[in-house]
Amino acid sequence: MVALSFEILLVEDNPNDVELTLHAFRKNNLSSRIDVVRDGVEALDYIYRTGQYTDRENGDPLLILLDLKLPRLNGLQVLERLKSDPEKKNSCCCSDFVAAGAGYSLKLQSRREQLCQEAGKF
């Protein structure tokens, strides 16, 4: 199996879902780097390089895996913020990717649509 190398931001507050997701990516040799943040405020800090992420050196993630039910700022609010920003509105976000029983799923399509669809298979 060929390893795919790209950066992912995983926004998830449930430690079990974090471990499940990381395991799936490792098992399938996907991504050379997965950074994990635990809530919507931290996600925006990471994306915009503010707060504790001011000096973050790596580039923007190619894919953002975003839980919808997050503390402090929920996933829909994060998506609205990204969609309203001309520089970030084309970010590839797959939302509610772990909560299969939640009954809804939201995907922002972008120029990276194919990558989102492939990542959504796991």
HELIX and SHEET records of a PDB file:
HELIX    1   1 PRO A   15  LYS A   27  1                                  13    
HELIX    2   2 GLY A   40  TYR A   48  1                                   9    
HELIX    3   3 GLY A   51  TYR A   53  5                                   3    
HELIX    4   4 GLY A   75  SER A   84  1                                  10    
HELIX    5   5 ALA A  100  ALA A  102  5                                   3    
HELIX    6   6 GLU A  113  ALA A  119  1                                   7    
SHEET    1   A 5 ARG A  33  VAL A  37  0                                        
SHEET    2   A 5 GLU A   7  VAL A  11  1                                        
SHEET    3   A 5 LEU A  63  LEU A  66  1                                        
SHEET    4   A 5 CYS A  93  SER A  95  1                                        
SHEET    5   A 5 LEU A 106  LEU A 108 -1                                        
END                                                                             
